Amino acid sequence: MTLSIDDPAGRLHRILEDAKANSQGDGFHVWGRVLGTVTQENLTPEMEIQTVENLMQLRVLINEAERKIREITGADASVYLRPISRVRDLTKLSTLSTSNYGRSGPKC
């Protein structure tokens, strides 16, 4: 199955696959690597800020994907939208420094 990166859901899927493949460490490290802001093990304040800014943009993308899925599927959207709440949980700012995504990666 080929997913288009021209639509929000396709872009979101690609980012989540990258997160799953780069899942070692806390949220700052995982998302920082995926979003291209973490370049070393010891985070600088600037890296943390950039990671948070990029995560906020990712949350916008999550909203766009949800809206697009609702437009396409209409009343049947609930089946396709079930993972959205889990994805939002993965991007909560309150869990960035304490979450350890572990060996198995984010549960997307």
Phi and psi restraints in degrees (value plus and minus 20) as a CYANA .aco file:
   2 THR   PHI    -124.3   -84.3
   2 THR   PSI     105.8   145.8
   3 LEU   PHI    -120.9   -80.9
   3 LEU   PSI     116.9   156.9
   4 SER   PHI     -98.3   -58.3
   4 SER   PSI     116.3   156.3
   5 ILE   PHI    -113.5   -73.5
   5 ILE   PSI     -11.3    28.7
   6 ASP   PHI    -105.0   -65.0
   6 ASP   PSI     -27.8    12.2
   7 ASP   PHI    -140.7  -100.7
   7 ASP   PSI     136.5   176.5
   8 PRO   PHI     -77.6   -37.6
   8 PRO   PSI     -61.6   -21.6
   9 ALA   PHI     -85.2   -45.2
   9 ALA   PSI     -58.5   -18.5
  10 GLY   PHI     -86.4   -46.4
  10 GLY   PSI     -62.7   -22.7
  11 ARG   PHI     -84.6   -44.6
  11 ARG   PSI     -62.7   -22.7
  12 LEU   PHI     -82.2   -42.2
  12 LEU   PSI     -63.2   -23.2
  13 HIS   PHI     -80.3   -40.3
  13 HIS   PSI     -64.0   -24.0
  14 ARG   PHI     -81.5   -41.5
  14 ARG   PSI     -63.6   -23.6
  15 ILE   PHI     -84.5   -44.5
  15 ILE   PSI     -62.0   -22.0
  16 LEU   PHI     -86.8   -46.8
  16 LEU   PSI     -56.1   -16.1
  17 GLU   PHI     -84.1   -44.1
  17 GLU   PSI     -61.2   -21.2
  18 ASP   PHI     -82.3   -42.3
  18 ASP   PSI     -60.9   -20.9
  19 ALA   PHI     -84.0   -44.0
  19 ALA   PSI     -60.0   -20.0
  20 LYS   PHI     -84.3   -44.3
  20 LYS   PSI     -57.4   -17.4
  21 ALA   PHI     -97.7   -57.7
  21 ALA   PSI     -38.6     1.4
  22 ASN   PHI    -142.1  -102.1
  22 ASN   PSI      31.9    71.9
  23 SER   PHI    -116.7   -76.7
  23 SER   PSI      -9.8    30.2
  24 GLN   PHI    -102.9   -62.9
  24 GLN   PSI     111.8   151.8
  25 GLY   PHI      85.8   125.8
  25 GLY   PSI    -192.3  -152.3
  26 ASP   PHI    -100.2   -60.2
  26 ASP   PSI     157.0   197.0
  27 GLY   PHI     -79.5   -39.5
  27 GLY   PSI     -58.0   -18.0
  28 PHE   PHI     -79.6   -39.6
  28 PHE   PSI     -63.7   -23.7
  29 HIS   PHI     -91.5   -51.5
  29 HIS   PSI     -65.0   -25.0
  30 VAL   PHI     -80.7   -40.7
  30 VAL   PSI     -77.3   -37.3
  31 TRP   PHI     -89.1   -49.1
  31 TRP   PSI     -54.2   -14.2
  32 GLY   PHI     -81.0   -41.0
  32 GLY   PSI     -62.3   -22.3
  33 ARG   PHI     -86.3   -46.3
  33 ARG   PSI     -66.4   -26.4
  34 VAL   PHI     -82.7   -42.7
  34 VAL   PSI     -61.0   -21.0
  35 LEU   PHI    -112.3   -72.3
  35 LEU   PSI     -16.6    23.4
  36 GLY   PHI      59.3    99.3
  36 GLY   PSI       2.5    42.5
  37 THR   PHI    -126.8   -86.8
  37 THR   PSI     -39.0     1.0
  38 VAL   PHI    -120.5   -80.5
  38 VAL   PSI     101.1   141.1
  39 THR   PHI    -138.9   -98.9
  39 THR   PSI     -18.1    21.9
  40 GLN   PHI    -173.6  -133.6
  40 GLN   PSI     145.6   185.6
  41 GLU   PHI     -88.0   -48.0
  41 GLU   PSI     -63.1   -23.1
  42 ASN   PHI    -107.3   -67.3
  42 ASN   PSI      92.7   132.7
  43 LEU   PHI     -95.4   -55.4
  43 LEU   PSI     117.8   157.8
  44 THR   PHI    -108.5   -68.5
  44 THR   PSI     140.0   180.0
  45 PRO   PHI     -76.6   -36.6
  45 PRO   PSI     -55.7   -15.7
  46 GLU   PHI     -84.7   -44.7
  46 GLU   PSI     -59.3   -19.3
  47 MET   PHI     -84.4   -44.4
  47 MET   PSI     -61.5   -21.5
  48 GLU   PHI     -83.0   -43.0
  48 GLU   PSI     -64.4   -24.4
  49 ILE   PHI     -82.4   -42.4
  49 ILE   PSI     -65.6   -25.6
  50 GLN   PHI     -84.7   -44.7
  50 GLN   PSI     -57.3   -17.3
  51 THR   PHI     -83.5   -43.5
  51 THR   PSI     -63.8   -23.8
  52 VAL   PHI     -83.4   -43.4
  52 VAL   PSI     -63.8   -23.8
  53 GLU   PHI     -80.7   -40.7
  53 GLU   PSI     -63.3   -23.3
  54 ASN   PHI     -87.1   -47.1
  54 ASN   PSI     -56.3   -16.3
  55 LEU   PHI     -85.1   -45.1
  55 LEU   PSI     -55.7   -15.7
  56 MET   PHI     -83.7   -43.7
  56 MET   PSI     -58.5   -18.5
  57 GLN   PHI     -86.8   -46.8
  57 GLN   PSI     -56.0   -16.0
  58 LEU   PHI     -84.0   -44.0
  58 LEU   PSI     -58.2   -18.2
  59 ARG   PHI     -85.5   -45.5
  59 ARG   PSI     -54.4   -14.4
  60 VAL   PHI     -83.0   -43.0
  60 VAL   PSI     -63.6   -23.6
  61 LEU   PHI     -81.7   -41.7
  61 LEU   PSI     -59.5   -19.5
  62 ILE   PHI     -79.6   -39.6
  62 ILE   PSI     -64.7   -24.7
  63 ASN   PHI     -83.1   -43.1
  63 ASN   PSI     -61.0   -21.0
  64 GLU   PHI     -83.4   -43.4
  64 GLU   PSI     -62.8   -22.8
  65 ALA   PHI     -83.0   -43.0
  65 ALA   PSI     -63.2   -23.2
  66 GLU   PHI     -81.2   -41.2
  66 GLU   PSI     -65.9   -25.9
  67 ARG   PHI     -80.5   -40.5
  67 ARG   PSI     -63.8   -23.8
  68 LYS   PHI     -85.1   -45.1
  68 LYS   PSI     -61.5   -21.5
  69 ILE   PHI     -82.1   -42.1
  69 ILE   PSI     -62.1   -22.1
  70 ARG   PHI     -82.4   -42.4
  70 ARG   PSI     -60.1   -20.1
  71 GLU   PHI     -82.5   -42.5
  71 GLU   PSI     -61.9   -21.9
  72 ILE   PHI     -96.0   -56.0
  72 ILE   PSI     -63.0   -23.0
  73 THR   PHI    -117.4   -77.4
  73 THR   PSI     -36.3     3.7
  74 GLY   PHI      41.2    81.2
  74 GLY   PSI    -147.4  -107.4
  75 ALA   PHI     -86.6   -46.6
  75 ALA   PSI     -42.3    -2.3
  76 ASP   PHI    -106.3   -66.3
  76 ASP   PSI      -8.6    31.4
  77 ALA   PHI     -84.0   -44.0
  77 ALA   PSI     -46.8    -6.8
  78 SER   PHI     -77.7   -37.7
  78 SER   PSI     -56.6   -16.6
  79 VAL   PHI     -83.0   -43.0
  79 VAL   PSI     -60.9   -20.9
  80 TYR   PHI    -102.2   -62.2
  80 TYR   PSI     -39.5     0.5
  81 LEU   PHI    -114.9   -74.9
  81 LEU   PSI     -26.0    14.0
  82 ARG   PHI     -73.8   -33.8
  82 ARG   PSI     -62.4   -22.4
  83 PRO   PHI     -90.2   -50.2
  83 PRO   PSI     -36.1     3.9
  84 ILE   PHI     -79.8   -39.8
  84 ILE   PSI     -60.8   -20.8
  85 SER   PHI     -85.8   -45.8
  85 SER   PSI     -56.2   -16.2
  86 ARG   PHI     -86.0   -46.0
  86 ARG   PSI     -59.7   -19.7
  87 VAL   PHI     -84.4   -44.4
  87 VAL   PSI     -61.9   -21.9
  88 ARG   PHI     -81.6   -41.6
  88 ARG   PSI     -60.1   -20.1
  89 ASP   PHI     -81.1   -41.1
  89 ASP   PSI     -56.7   -16.7
  90 LEU   PHI     -86.2   -46.2
  90 LEU   PSI     -42.3    -2.3
  91 THR   PHI    -128.2   -88.2
  91 THR   PSI      -4.8    35.2
  92 LYS   PHI     -87.7   -47.7
  92 LYS   PSI     109.2   149.2
  93 LEU   PHI     -85.4   -45.4
  93 LEU   PSI     -50.1   -10.1
  94 SER   PHI     -87.8   -47.8
  94 SER   PSI     -35.4     4.6
  95 THR   PHI    -129.1   -89.1
  95 THR   PSI     -15.9    24.1
  96 LEU   PHI     -79.9   -39.9
  96 LEU   PSI     -64.1   -24.1
  97 SER   PHI    -107.7   -67.7
  97 SER   PSI     -36.1     3.9
  98 THR   PHI    -126.2   -86.2
  98 THR   PSI     -42.2    -2.2
  99 SER   PHI     -93.4   -53.4
  99 SER   PSI     117.4   157.4
 100 ASN   PHI    -139.8   -99.8
 100 ASN   PSI      92.2   132.2
 101 TYR   PHI     -91.4   -51.4
 101 TYR   PSI     -36.1     3.9
 102 GLY   PHI      53.2    93.2
 102 GLY   PSI    -191.8  -151.8
 103 ARG   PHI     -89.6   -49.6
 103 ARG   PSI     -51.8   -11.8
 104 SER   PHI    -107.6   -67.6
 104 SER   PSI     -26.4    13.6
 105 GLY   PHI      66.2   106.2
 105 GLY   PSI     151.7   191.7
 106 PRO   PHI     -80.8   -40.8
 106 PRO   PSI     120.8   160.8
 107 LYS   PHI    -105.6   -65.6
 107 LYS   PSI      72.4   112.4
